[in-house]
Amino acid sequence: MVKTSYRRSPKEKARIAEIFSRFEAKTDHPRTELNYRSPFELVSAVALSAQATDISVNKATARLFPIAPTPQAMLDLGVERLIPYISSIGLYRGKAARLIEMSRILVEQHGGEVPLGREALQALPGVGRKTASVVLNELGIEPAIAVDTHVFRVSHRLKLSTAKTPDAVEAELTAIIPAPYLTRAHHWLILHGRYTCVARKPKCPECLIADLCPSRDLFY
């Protein structure tokens, strides 16, 4: 196995620090764009958001959460009654089954509460490492970086990482991002990729870190 070095030169460390300093200056406390009022609603929304937009999930949960805000209420709803609420979201049948099974486990094994440790979270149906990272980071429990397509793309364009897998990108980002920014880096990178450093045609002229981006000349 080839070992990856996370060492950076003083100049590169300064560039990385400046990138996140500018993100902070623009948005001090970035948050998820998923709507939720409790850890259960958060983990449910994040699980539903796989291969779906936050907008589509918010539209569905705006109807779902008022009638099923707890694991017991979700379990009582059942798969067939749940499906109409989330049928506008991709892969809704599988997600419905996993959400009901997750609710059953929360009721039977966790007293109806969402466990806030990584191992227990990832043991829940529909909750992989990325979903757990989003939940733990959003709730301020762990400075986790969930690597979705936006984080992966932005990290590579900014040369924050050259790793080939989400897990490897996560490890590299965790190692090189200055500690004061780690709890918020996940959201900054996602939002930057969602609204500025978009996939097909990044908006370099309006990018607040364009002068710090090694990929700028490819698009601008």
Protein Blocks (a to p, Z undefined) as FASTA:
>chain_A
ZZddfbdcfklmmmmmmmmmmmmmmmmbacdfbdcfbfklmmmmmmmmgopafklmmmmm
mmmmmmmmbfklmmmnommlmmmmmmmpghklmmmmmmmmmmmmmmmmnnopacfbfklm
mmpghiafklmmmmmmmnopaccddddfklmmmmmmnopaccfbfklmmmmmmmmmcfkl
mmmmmmmmmmmmmmmmgmklccfklpcklmmpmklmmmZZ
